[in-house]
Every structure is written in structure tokens, then in C-alpha cells.
Amino acid sequence: MWQIWIVLAGVFFIIEMATVGFLVFWFGIGALIAMVVSFFTSNIAIQTSVFVISSTILLFFTRPFVDKFSKKEETLQTNAYSIIGKKGIVIKEINPISGEGQVKIGTEVWSAKSKDERKIEKGIEVEVTDIDGVKAVVK
């Protein structure tokens, strides 16, 4: 019976290499533990129970530990969304009635509208809270 467990472990490890998550690996380890148990007993129910229990324990208790040390990619805001949270100066009055207004953020000039639909005078410092289409939403 140990041959079946070693083949099953190999299948789990191959599946793990083909996926991006670190999930199926624990089932491969559980299959190896069940293989060791198969040397001591030929009862398939005991072997299967050891496989399920060991895989579950490994999954729930070691995965958070591994996740803590695995490299997580941080999302880098690019293009238009990179200006959210930045401050700028109104260079053309923001008027919600006419739909006009511009702000200068760093070296870029953006069409703008106010978050609360108020007029914002030229020269006022504003903060970008969102992007709506091609306009910066400011407060």
C-alpha cells in the first residue's frame, strides 16, 4: 500500500508546482506521513485517517507561519490612480455648474471637480480623493 501513498504524494507535489498557491503541498506531506503509517498497519481506514488528519493539521497550523515569511507583492499605484492622496493647487476655478476647473499636482495639470459640488477658487490647496473618468476629484 505504501506505493500508492508515494505516487499520491508525487501527484500532489506536481500539482503544487503547477499552481501559484502554497496549498496542495500539505496534502503531499500528509500522503508521505500516511505512507510511513502503512509500514506499521495494513488497515486502509487508519492510513486514510492519518492522511486526512495530518494534512488538515499541517494546513491550518503551518500555512499562516509560511505566509508570514513568503514574499507578498505590494500593489504599486500607477498612472492616474497614483495621484490619489496628493495635494495640488487650483489653477483654474473649479465650478460644478459649468464643469470646469483645473489643478496642478506636481508638474501635471489635471481637469478637476470638487467632491462636494462646491466652487473652489483659484490658488486654493486641495487634496485628490478619487479619479472620475479623466477628472481628479478634490476636496
N, C-alpha and C positions, 0 to 999 in steps of 0.2 A: 504493500500500500504506500510505502514511502516514495515510490517512483511517481505516483500520481501527485503527491504533495510538492515534490520538487519541480515537476512540469508546471503545476498550477502557480507556484512561486515565480517561475521563469516567465510565464504568461503575464502575471501581474507586473513584473519589473519591466517587461517590454511595453506594456500599456502605459506604465508610468513615464517611460522615456518619450512616448509619443504625445503625452499631454503636458500642459503647462502647469497644472496644479500639483501639489505635493500630497496627494490623497491615496492613490492606489498602492503606493509604496508600502503602506502599513499592512495591506492585505497580503502582500508578498512576504513580509516578515511573519505575519500570522500563519501563513502556509508553511514556512520553514519551521516554526515552533510546532505546528501540528505534525510535521514530518518527524521531528525528534520524538514526539509522543508516540508515533506509530511504531517506533522501535521497541516500546515497552508494552503496548497493547494493540491488539488487532481489532478492537471494537471501534467501528466507524462512527458511532454516535459520540463516543468520548473524543475522538480525534476532531470531528466536526465542531463539537462544543468548544474545544480548546482553540480551534481556528477562529471561531466567531468571537469568543470572549477576549482572546489575546489581541485580535485585530481591533476590536472596539476599544479596549483599554489603551492600546498604542495610539489609536486615532484621537481619542479625546484628551489624553494626558500629555502626549509628546508633541502633537501638532502645534498647540499655542507656543510651546518653547521654541520649536523650529521656526515658526512665523516671526518670532521676535528677532531672530538672527538673520533671517533671509532679507535680501535687499529689496526694498519696495521702491518702485519708481514714483517720484513725485511728479504731479501734473504741472507742467510749465505753461502758464497762460501766454499765448502769443497773439499777434495781430491785434484786432480791435479790442478783444477782451483784456489785453494787458494794461489798458488804461484805467480799468475799474479800480477805484480807491485812490487814484491820483488826484492832485489838486491842479487847478488851472485858473486862468484869468479870462473873464468875459471880454472879448474884443469887439463884439457887435451885440447890442442889446438883445436879450432873449425875450421874445414876445410870443406867447402861446396863441394869440388871436391870429397873427399873420404867419405863424410857423417859422419865424426867422430867428437867428441867433447863432453866434459862433464863440467858441472858447479856444484858447491856446493852452495846450498841455505839452510842456517841454518845448520842443521845436515844431510840433504839429498843430495845425488848425483844424478843428472839428466843428461840424454843424452840431447845434445843441438845442435841447429843450429842457425846461425845468421839470423836476419831478412832481411838484405840487401845482403845476399850471399857473405859476406866478411870473410876472415880469421880473427880470433880473437886469439891473443897469450895467452899463459898460464899466470895466475896471474892478468889478467885484470878484473876489476869490471864491471859487466854487470847487466842489468835490464831485467826481464822476461816480455815480451809484450803479449805472447799468448802461447797456447799449440797446437801442431800439432801432433796428434796421441799420441805417447809416448815421444815426444821430446819437451823440452822447447824452445821456440823461444825467442832469446835475442837480445839486441842491446847495 
